[in-house]
Amino acid sequence: MLHSKTMTQVLLLLLGGAMVLFGVWRGEAGVVLSKAIRLCMECVGIG
């Protein structure tokens, strides 16, 4: 039982890492950063 749970956790961790790398490869990091900056500026009231 413990082995199965550990394998599931490792698989999900690797899958999440692969998704992050795929997003970076597609250039989505810049899009996310620009949206985060815009959101923060709106919350502060500057933008």
mmCIF file of the N, C-alpha and C atoms, coordinates in Angstrom:
data_MODEL
# 
_entry.id   MODEL 
# 
loop_
_atom_site.group_PDB 
_atom_site.id 
_atom_site.type_symbol 
_atom_site.label_atom_id 
_atom_site.label_alt_id 
_atom_site.label_comp_id 
_atom_site.label_asym_id 
_atom_site.label_entity_id 
_atom_site.label_seq_id 
_atom_site.pdbx_PDB_ins_code 
_atom_site.Cartn_x 
_atom_site.Cartn_y 
_atom_site.Cartn_z 
_atom_site.occupancy 
_atom_site.B_iso_or_equiv 
_atom_site.pdbx_formal_charge 
_atom_site.auth_seq_id 
_atom_site.auth_comp_id 
_atom_site.auth_asym_id 
_atom_site.auth_atom_id 
_atom_site.pdbx_PDB_model_num 
ATOM 1   N N  . MET A 1 1  ? 0.831  -1.197 0.000   1.00 0.00 ? 1  MET A N  1 
ATOM 2   C CA . MET A 1 1  ? 0.000  0.000  0.000   1.00 0.00 ? 1  MET A CA 1 
ATOM 3   C C  . MET A 1 1  ? 0.869  1.251  0.000   1.00 0.00 ? 1  MET A C  1 
ATOM 4   N N  . LEU A 1 2  ? 1.874  1.295  0.848   1.00 0.00 ? 2  LEU A N  1 
ATOM 5   C CA . LEU A 1 2  ? 2.751  2.462  0.923   1.00 0.00 ? 2  LEU A CA 1 
ATOM 6   C C  . LEU A 1 2  ? 3.512  2.635  -0.381  1.00 0.00 ? 2  LEU A C  1 
ATOM 7   N N  . HIS A 1 3  ? 3.900  1.543  -0.988  1.00 0.00 ? 3  HIS A N  1 
ATOM 8   C CA . HIS A 1 3  ? 4.646  1.598  -2.248  1.00 0.00 ? 3  HIS A CA 1 
ATOM 9   C C  . HIS A 1 3  ? 3.778  2.203  -3.353  1.00 0.00 ? 3  HIS A C  1 
ATOM 10  N N  . SER A 1 4  ? 2.526  1.845  -3.389  1.00 0.00 ? 4  SER A N  1 
ATOM 11  C CA . SER A 1 4  ? 1.606  2.349  -4.397  1.00 0.00 ? 4  SER A CA 1 
ATOM 12  C C  . SER A 1 4  ? 1.391  3.857  -4.229  1.00 0.00 ? 4  SER A C  1 
ATOM 13  N N  . LYS A 1 5  ? 1.243  4.296  -2.993  1.00 0.00 ? 5  LYS A N  1 
ATOM 14  C CA . LYS A 1 5  ? 1.047  5.719  -2.717  1.00 0.00 ? 5  LYS A CA 1 
ATOM 15  C C  . LYS A 1 5  ? 2.291  6.513  -3.107  1.00 0.00 ? 5  LYS A C  1 
ATOM 16  N N  . THR A 1 6  ? 3.451  6.005  -2.794  1.00 0.00 ? 6  THR A N  1 
ATOM 17  C CA . THR A 1 6  ? 4.699  6.683  -3.135  1.00 0.00 ? 6  THR A CA 1 
ATOM 18  C C  . THR A 1 6  ? 4.872  6.776  -4.645  1.00 0.00 ? 6  THR A C  1 
ATOM 19  N N  . MET A 1 7  ? 4.563  5.711  -5.345  1.00 0.00 ? 7  MET A N  1 
ATOM 20  C CA . MET A 1 7  ? 4.688  5.716  -6.802  1.00 0.00 ? 7  MET A CA 1 
ATOM 21  C C  . MET A 1 7  ? 3.721  6.722  -7.430  1.00 0.00 ? 7  MET A C  1 
ATOM 22  N N  . THR A 1 8  ? 2.520  6.824  -6.888  1.00 0.00 ? 8  THR A N  1 
ATOM 23  C CA . THR A 1 8  ? 1.537  7.783  -7.385  1.00 0.00 ? 8  THR A CA 1 
ATOM 24  C C  . THR A 1 8  ? 2.032  9.207  -7.167  1.00 0.00 ? 8  THR A C  1 
ATOM 25  N N  . GLN A 1 9  ? 2.596  9.479  -5.999  1.00 0.00 ? 9  GLN A N  1 
ATOM 26  C CA . GLN A 1 9  ? 3.116  10.807 -5.706  1.00 0.00 ? 9  GLN A CA 1 
ATOM 27  C C  . GLN A 1 9  ? 4.269  11.171 -6.630  1.00 0.00 ? 9  GLN A C  1 
ATOM 28  N N  . VAL A 1 10 ? 5.162  10.241 -6.865  1.00 0.00 ? 10 VAL A N  1 
ATOM 29  C CA . VAL A 1 10 ? 6.293  10.490 -7.757  1.00 0.00 ? 10 VAL A CA 1 
ATOM 30  C C  . VAL A 1 10 ? 5.806  10.724 -9.183  1.00 0.00 ? 10 VAL A C  1 
ATOM 31  N N  . LEU A 1 11 ? 4.847  9.927  -9.627  1.00 0.00 ? 11 LEU A N  1 
ATOM 32  C CA . LEU A 1 11 ? 4.302  10.082 -10.969 1.00 0.00 ? 11 LEU A CA 1 
ATOM 33  C C  . LEU A 1 11 ? 3.645  11.455 -11.144 1.00 0.00 ? 11 LEU A C  1 
ATOM 34  N N  . LEU A 1 12 ? 2.850  11.874 -10.170 1.00 0.00 ? 12 LEU A N  1 
ATOM 35  C CA . LEU A 1 12 ? 2.197  13.181 -10.249 1.00 0.00 ? 12 LEU A CA 1 
ATOM 36  C C  . LEU A 1 12 ? 3.214  14.324 -10.197 1.00 0.00 ? 12 LEU A C  1 
ATOM 37  N N  . LEU A 1 13 ? 4.258  14.173 -9.400  1.00 0.00 ? 13 LEU A N  1 
ATOM 38  C CA . LEU A 1 13 ? 5.314  15.180 -9.332  1.00 0.00 ? 13 LEU A CA 1 
ATOM 39  C C  . LEU A 1 13 ? 6.030  15.309 -10.676 1.00 0.00 ? 13 LEU A C  1 
ATOM 40  N N  . LEU A 1 14 ? 6.353  14.185 -11.298 1.00 0.00 ? 14 LEU A N  1 
ATOM 41  C CA . LEU A 1 14 ? 7.006  14.203 -12.604 1.00 0.00 ? 14 LEU A CA 1 
ATOM 42  C C  . LEU A 1 14 ? 6.090  14.779 -13.684 1.00 0.00 ? 14 LEU A C  1 
ATOM 43  N N  . LEU A 1 15 ? 4.822  14.440 -13.618 1.00 0.00 ? 15 LEU A N  1 
ATOM 44  C CA . LEU A 1 15 ? 3.854  14.963 -14.570 1.00 0.00 ? 15 LEU A CA 1 
ATOM 45  C C  . LEU A 1 15 ? 3.714  16.481 -14.428 1.00 0.00 ? 15 LEU A C  1 
ATOM 46  N N  . GLY A 1 16 ? 3.663  16.965 -13.207 1.00 0.00 ? 16 GLY A N  1 
ATOM 47  C CA . GLY A 1 16 ? 3.596  18.409 -12.974 1.00 0.00 ? 16 GLY A CA 1 
ATOM 48  C C  . GLY A 1 16 ? 4.838  19.119 -13.482 1.00 0.00 ? 16 GLY A C  1 
ATOM 49  N N  . GLY A 1 17 ? 5.994  18.534 -13.238 1.00 0.00 ? 17 GLY A N  1 
ATOM 50  C CA . GLY A 1 17 ? 7.245  19.114 -13.736 1.00 0.00 ? 17 GLY A CA 1 
ATOM 51  C C  . GLY A 1 17 ? 7.284  19.144 -15.255 1.00 0.00 ? 17 GLY A C  1 
ATOM 52  N N  . ALA A 1 18 ? 6.783  18.086 -15.881 1.00 0.00 ? 18 ALA A N  1 
ATOM 53  C CA . ALA A 1 18 ? 6.737  18.038 -17.344 1.00 0.00 ? 18 ALA A CA 1 
ATOM 54  C C  . ALA A 1 18 ? 5.808  19.112 -17.891 1.00 0.00 ? 18 ALA A C  1 
ATOM 55  N N  . MET A 1 19 ? 4.696  19.361 -17.207 1.00 0.00 ? 19 MET A N  1 
ATOM 56  C CA . MET A 1 19 ? 3.775  20.406 -17.652 1.00 0.00 ? 19 MET A CA 1 
ATOM 57  C C  . MET A 1 19 ? 4.391  21.791 -17.519 1.00 0.00 ? 19 MET A C  1 
ATOM 58  N N  . VAL A 1 20 ? 5.123  22.012 -16.440 1.00 0.00 ? 20 VAL A N  1 
ATOM 59  C CA . VAL A 1 20 ? 5.806  23.294 -16.260 1.00 0.00 ? 20 VAL A CA 1 
ATOM 60  C C  . VAL A 1 20 ? 6.837  23.493 -17.364 1.00 0.00 ? 20 VAL A C  1 
ATOM 61  N N  . LEU A 1 21 ? 7.624  22.473 -17.643 1.00 0.00 ? 21 LEU A N  1 
ATOM 62  C CA . LEU A 1 21 ? 8.637  22.579 -18.693 1.00 0.00 ? 21 LEU A CA 1 
ATOM 63  C C  . LEU A 1 21 ? 8.004  22.795 -20.066 1.00 0.00 ? 21 LEU A C  1 
ATOM 64  N N  . PHE A 1 22 ? 6.885  22.165 -20.327 1.00 0.00 ? 22 PHE A N  1 
ATOM 65  C CA . PHE A 1 22 ? 6.192  22.351 -21.590 1.00 0.00 ? 22 PHE A CA 1 
ATOM 66  C C  . PHE A 1 22 ? 5.699  23.793 -21.726 1.00 0.00 ? 22 PHE A C  1 
ATOM 67  N N  . GLY A 1 23 ? 5.178  24.347 -20.644 1.00 0.00 ? 23 GLY A N  1 
ATOM 68  C CA . GLY A 1 23 ? 4.732  25.737 -20.659 1.00 0.00 ? 23 GLY A CA 1 
ATOM 69  C C  . GLY A 1 23 ? 5.883  26.699 -20.892 1.00 0.00 ? 23 GLY A C  1 
ATOM 70  N N  . VAL A 1 24 ? 7.012  26.442 -20.270 1.00 0.00 ? 24 VAL A N  1 
ATOM 71  C CA . VAL A 1 24 ? 8.197  27.288 -20.487 1.00 0.00 ? 24 VAL A CA 1 
ATOM 72  C C  . VAL A 1 24 ? 8.665  27.157 -21.931 1.00 0.00 ? 24 VAL A C  1 
ATOM 73  N N  . TRP A 1 25 ? 8.656  25.961 -22.465 1.00 0.00 ? 25 TRP A N  1 
ATOM 74  C CA . TRP A 1 25 ? 9.084  25.728 -23.847 1.00 0.00 ? 25 TRP A CA 1 
ATOM 75  C C  . TRP A 1 25 ? 8.190  26.483 -24.837 1.00 0.00 ? 25 TRP A C  1 
ATOM 76  N N  . ARG A 1 26 ? 6.895  26.587 -24.526 1.00 0.00 ? 26 ARG A N  1 
ATOM 77  C CA . ARG A 1 26 ? 5.959  27.294 -25.402 1.00 0.00 ? 26 ARG A CA 1 
ATOM 78  C C  . ARG A 1 26 ? 6.011  28.805 -25.218 1.00 0.00 ? 26 ARG A C  1 
ATOM 79  N N  . GLY A 1 27 ? 6.748  29.297 -24.230 1.00 0.00 ? 27 GLY A N  1 
ATOM 80  C CA . GLY A 1 27 ? 6.852  30.723 -23.988 1.00 0.00 ? 27 GLY A CA 1 
ATOM 81  C C  . GLY A 1 27 ? 5.744  31.276 -23.113 1.00 0.00 ? 27 GLY A C  1 
ATOM 82  N N  . GLU A 1 28 ? 5.086  30.424 -22.365 1.00 0.00 ? 28 GLU A N  1 
ATOM 83  C CA . GLU A 1 28 ? 3.981  30.855 -21.523 1.00 0.00 ? 28 GLU A CA 1 
ATOM 84  C C  . GLU A 1 28 ? 4.448  31.573 -20.259 1.00 0.00 ? 28 GLU A C  1 
ATOM 85  N N  . ALA A 1 29 ? 5.714  31.432 -19.901 1.00 0.00 ? 29 ALA A N  1 
ATOM 86  C CA . ALA A 1 29 ? 6.206  32.078 -18.681 1.00 0.00 ? 29 ALA A CA 1 
ATOM 87  C C  . ALA A 1 29 ? 6.093  33.592 -18.800 1.00 0.00 ? 29 ALA A C  1 
ATOM 88  N N  . GLY A 1 30 ? 6.399  34.138 -19.956 1.00 0.00 ? 30 GLY A N  1 
ATOM 89  C CA . GLY A 1 30 ? 6.282  35.575 -20.167 1.00 0.00 ? 30 GLY A CA 1 
ATOM 90  C C  . GLY A 1 30 ? 4.850  36.054 -20.093 1.00 0.00 ? 30 GLY A C  1 
ATOM 91  N N  . VAL A 1 31 ? 3.936  35.274 -20.624 1.00 0.00 ? 31 VAL A N  1 
ATOM 92  C CA . VAL A 1 31 ? 2.510  35.628 -20.587 1.00 0.00 ? 31 VAL A CA 1 
ATOM 93  C C  . VAL A 1 31 ? 2.015  35.650 -19.147 1.00 0.00 ? 31 VAL A C  1 
ATOM 94  N N  . VAL A 1 32 ? 2.371  34.633 -18.378 1.00 0.00 ? 32 VAL A N  1 
ATOM 95  C CA . VAL A 1 32 ? 1.945  34.557 -16.981 1.00 0.00 ? 32 VAL A CA 1 
ATOM 96  C C  . VAL A 1 32 ? 2.538  35.711 -16.183 1.00 0.00 ? 32 VAL A C  1 
ATOM 97  N N  . LEU A 1 33 ? 3.794  36.027 -16.425 1.00 0.00 ? 33 LEU A N  1 
ATOM 98  C CA . LEU A 1 33 ? 4.445  37.129 -15.714 1.00 0.00 ? 33 LEU A CA 1 
ATOM 99  C C  . LEU A 1 33 ? 3.770  38.457 -16.031 1.00 0.00 ? 33 LEU A C  1 
ATOM 100 N N  . SER A 1 34 ? 3.462  38.697 -17.303 1.00 0.00 ? 34 SER A N  1 
ATOM 101 C CA . SER A 1 34 ? 2.822  39.964 -17.657 1.00 0.00 ? 34 SER A CA 1 
ATOM 102 C C  . SER A 1 34 ? 1.427  40.074 -17.045 1.00 0.00 ? 34 SER A C  1 
ATOM 103 N N  . LYS A 1 35 ? 0.690  38.973 -16.989 1.00 0.00 ? 35 LYS A N  1 
ATOM 104 C CA . LYS A 1 35 ? -0.634 38.995 -16.357 1.00 0.00 ? 35 LYS A CA 1 
ATOM 105 C C  . LYS A 1 35 ? -0.516 39.227 -14.856 1.00 0.00 ? 35 LYS A C  1 
ATOM 106 N N  . ALA A 1 36 ? 0.494  38.630 -14.233 1.00 0.00 ? 36 ALA A N  1 
ATOM 107 C CA . ALA A 1 36 ? 0.695  38.818 -12.795 1.00 0.00 ? 36 ALA A CA 1 
ATOM 108 C C  . ALA A 1 36 ? 1.047  40.272 -12.487 1.00 0.00 ? 36 ALA A C  1 
ATOM 109 N N  . ILE A 1 37 ? 1.882  40.875 -13.313 1.00 0.00 ? 37 ILE A N  1 
ATOM 110 C CA . ILE A 1 37 ? 2.242  42.279 -13.107 1.00 0.00 ? 37 ILE A CA 1 
ATOM 111 C C  . ILE A 1 37 ? 1.012  43.165 -13.269 1.00 0.00 ? 37 ILE A C  1 
ATOM 112 N N  . ARG A 1 38 ? 0.227  42.899 -14.303 1.00 0.00 ? 38 ARG A N  1 
ATOM 113 C CA . ARG A 1 38 ? -0.981 43.691 -14.536 1.00 0.00 ? 38 ARG A CA 1 
ATOM 114 C C  . ARG A 1 38 ? -1.956 43.561 -13.361 1.00 0.00 ? 38 ARG A C  1 
ATOM 115 N N  . LEU A 1 39 ? -2.122 42.358 -12.841 1.00 0.00 ? 39 LEU A N  1 
ATOM 116 C CA . LEU A 1 39 ? -3.016 42.130 -11.713 1.00 0.00 ? 39 LEU A CA 1 
ATOM 117 C C  . LEU A 1 39 ? -2.531 42.872 -10.470 1.00 0.00 ? 39 LEU A C  1 
ATOM 118 N N  . CYS A 1 40 ? -1.237 42.821 -10.210 1.00 0.00 ? 40 CYS A N  1 
ATOM 119 C CA . CYS A 1 40 ? -0.692 43.507 -9.035  1.00 0.00 ? 40 CYS A CA 1 
ATOM 120 C C  . CYS A 1 40 ? -0.844 45.017 -9.163  1.00 0.00 ? 40 CYS A C  1 
ATOM 121 N N  . MET A 1 41 ? -0.642 45.542 -10.366 1.00 0.00 ? 41 MET A N  1 
ATOM 122 C CA . MET A 1 41 ? -0.797 46.977 -10.576 1.00 0.00 ? 41 MET A CA 1 
ATOM 123 C C  . MET A 1 41 ? -2.232 47.412 -10.352 1.00 0.00 ? 41 MET A C  1 
ATOM 124 N N  . GLU A 1 42 ? -3.189 46.577 -10.745 1.00 0.00 ? 42 GLU A N  1 
ATOM 125 C CA . GLU A 1 42 ? -4.597 46.906 -10.541 1.00 0.00 ? 42 GLU A CA 1 
ATOM 126 C C  . GLU A 1 42 ? -4.961 46.862 -9.062  1.00 0.00 ? 42 GLU A C  1 
ATOM 127 N N  . CYS A 1 43 ? -4.390 45.900 -8.334  1.00 0.00 ? 43 CYS A N  1 
ATOM 128 C CA . CYS A 1 43 ? -4.700 45.792 -6.899  1.00 0.00 ? 43 CYS A CA 1 
ATOM 129 C C  . CYS A 1 43 ? -4.154 47.001 -6.138  1.00 0.00 ? 43 CYS A C  1 
ATOM 130 N N  . VAL A 1 44 ? -2.979 47.467 -6.503  1.00 0.00 ? 44 VAL A N  1 
ATOM 131 C CA . VAL A 1 44 ? -2.372 48.603 -5.847  1.00 0.00 ? 44 VAL A CA 1 
ATOM 132 C C  . VAL A 1 44 ? -3.047 49.892 -6.273  1.00 0.00 ? 44 VAL A C  1 
ATOM 133 N N  . GLY A 1 45 ? -3.596 49.889 -7.469  1.00 0.00 ? 45 GLY A N  1 
ATOM 134 C CA . GLY A 1 45 ? -4.292 51.078 -7.968  1.00 0.00 ? 45 GLY A CA 1 
ATOM 135 C C  . GLY A 1 45 ? -3.447 51.937 -8.883  1.00 0.00 ? 45 GLY A C  1 
ATOM 136 N N  . ILE A 1 46 ? -2.312 51.419 -9.312  1.00 0.00 ? 46 ILE A N  1 
ATOM 137 C CA . ILE A 1 46 ? -1.427 52.203 -10.189 1.00 0.00 ? 46 ILE A CA 1 
ATOM 138 C C  . ILE A 1 46 ? -1.918 52.121 -11.642 1.00 0.00 ? 46 ILE A C  1 
ATOM 139 N N  . GLY A 1 47 ? -2.314 50.919 -12.066 1.00 0.00 ? 47 GLY A N  1 
ATOM 140 C CA . GLY A 1 47 ? -2.673 50.727 -13.459 1.00 0.00 ? 47 GLY A CA 1 
ATOM 141 C C  . GLY A 1 47 ? -4.114 50.852 -13.639 1.00 0.00 ? 47 GLY A C  1 
# 
